[in-house]
Amino acid sequence: GRPVVAGVVNGQAAIAARGEEWSSHSLWEAGEGGSPHLGTDRHGGVWCAWTDGRQIRAARWLGETLSPVLTLGAGTAVLLVEQAPPDVAADLGLLVVGEGAPDLLRLPTPGLALLEDLPTRFFDLLDLVEMRGMVRDVPALASAGVLAAPVSAMLIPGGLVAFGKGDRNLRAWFTLPEEGGRTGYVAEWARGRWGTPLELTLAAPRPWLKPPAGHLSVVRDDEEPNTARRYKMAAESAGSAPALLTSPDGIAWAYYSELPLARPLGLVRDTPARAEERWRLFGLQGEQGSLLHYSSPDREHWYRQPDLSLATADAAFWTEEGMLLGLLNGGRLLLAKRRGCPIIQVAELPMLPGAGRVFAPPFYWNGKRSLFLADPDSWRQFLAPEGRWVGLAAAAPDRPGVCVTVPIAHVRRDRHLRVDVKTRDARAGVRIEVLDARGEPVPGYTARIRRADGWRGVSWGRGRALWRLEGPTFRLRFTVEPGACLYGFRFVE
């Protein structure tokens, strides 16, 4: 509800917000990033858009800072930002100048009314319209030991999955440089040691095909109804071109289709995505360069997606709680993507010891969610969070931080609010308040969670429930006290 203006002051792009008095926040050198333009989306969120070179950028204003930046596409100027009509699917409209006539870009921003059955995590902070005195809390991955590599040589790791009773065993794929070329192998870890590596073979040899080798990305597709295609591999070399192959056991592989990337780094089934983007492929065209991104509806036809403009030598992608996540540069950069939104960098994790490369998504092994990084002769294991990749904590040690959600449509009668909270101090907690459509607290709808480490139900008392609220929408205001961290919330039965 506070007035917000944007402009250029002394060569600096700036945003000013009006409270009791105007407070100005410098953003960037106007000559480098262009002049800022403001507009609102259908949820009441304030957005800032500008040009950076020949790209249109946008970010949501969070009260004291901007959210992570979204790249919307090519363009040379932002003419205006307009509010999307209520009957239009997109939430934000941008009129931009490209190579020809002006285009109207529609940006679907995530609204909480669309995420009723999934946890809302603070990966990109786009679910907030106001944030005061908060910092992003990212985990330091705890070391869980070292596992000897399957062979003592300069191997190229290509995938790692758990299997067997209780997921106690491991199956690893890798490539070894040998005389006359490179050879792909698979090895199994059982009873505390690696078995003899087996060469990868072709289920149906053909003159123009060779067993897969080079940089590999292997996934076990548990959603595949055809058991003969349970394992899928993106291989740098399987003949004259990179290829996608399938296998029932991870040893004998059948050719499926040609791939557009010379060096595949990550293959993932993106179940929450639209049908035409159900499969995603990440990789490079050479040894170096920016990470490239392709999508496919059927694993045969691949379509180029906007470049991520991130240089990396390794990448691992997976889906978690309705989002696509990725780790780059030895687990240092965390990426995230919601349905309908671009992939963006959301956090920089504390640097892990060594200089290993991440080569497989996190998975459960021996009851622990593990992430492995490959060193030349060993694989280091770290404990990976699930959902708790980014949290919100108070910025100051002596006062709480506050964040407010975008408007939420009324929840169904069988839905209740749960929050994921961790308290490091017995006296700390998280206060939850319900605000009406005008932003005023609703009497009786206040709760406080303390001494928690996980999902906790929120009780309003005296028979109150969210479905009884009057008005078209409501908001949630979280007050996070020092010593507590809020990781997400959800509406469940």
Beta strands, then each sheet from edge to edge (+ up, - down):
strand 1: 4-9
strand 2: 12-18
strand 3: 22-29
strand 4: 37-40
strand 5: 46-52
strand 6: 55-61
strand 7: 70-74
strand 8: 77-83
strand 9: 92-97
strand 10: 103-107
strand 11: 120-121
strand 12: 128-132
strand 13: 134-137
strand 14: 142-148
strand 15: 156-163
strand 16: 169-178
strand 17: 181-190
strand 18: 193-194
strand 19: 198-199
strand 20: 201-202
strand 21: 209-220
strand 22: 231-239
strand 23: 243-247
strand 24: 252-258
strand 25: 263-269
strand 26: 279-284
strand 27: 292-296
strand 28: 303-304
strand 29: 315-320
strand 30: 323-328
strand 31: 333-337
strand 32: 344-348
strand 33: 357-358
strand 34: 363-365
strand 35: 368-374
strand 36: 378-383
strand 37: 391-394
strand 38: 401-405
strand 39: 408-409
strand 40: 416-423
strand 41: 429-435
strand 42: 441-450
strand 43: 453-457
strand 44: 473-480
strand 45: 484-492
sheet 1: 1+ 2- 3+
sheet 2: 4+ 5- 6+ 7-
sheet 3: 8+ 9- 10+
sheet 4: 11+ 45- 37+ 13-
sheet 5: 11+ 45- 40+ 43-
sheet 6: 12+ 38- 44+ 39-
sheet 7: 12+ 38- 44+ 41- 42+
sheet 8: 14+ 36- 35+ 33-
sheet 9: 14+ 36- 35+ 34-
sheet 10: 15+ 16- 17+ 18-
sheet 11: 15+ 16- 17+ 19-
sheet 12: 20+ 24+ 23- 22+ 21-
sheet 13: 25+ 26- 27+ 28-
sheet 14: 29+ 30- 31+ 32-
end
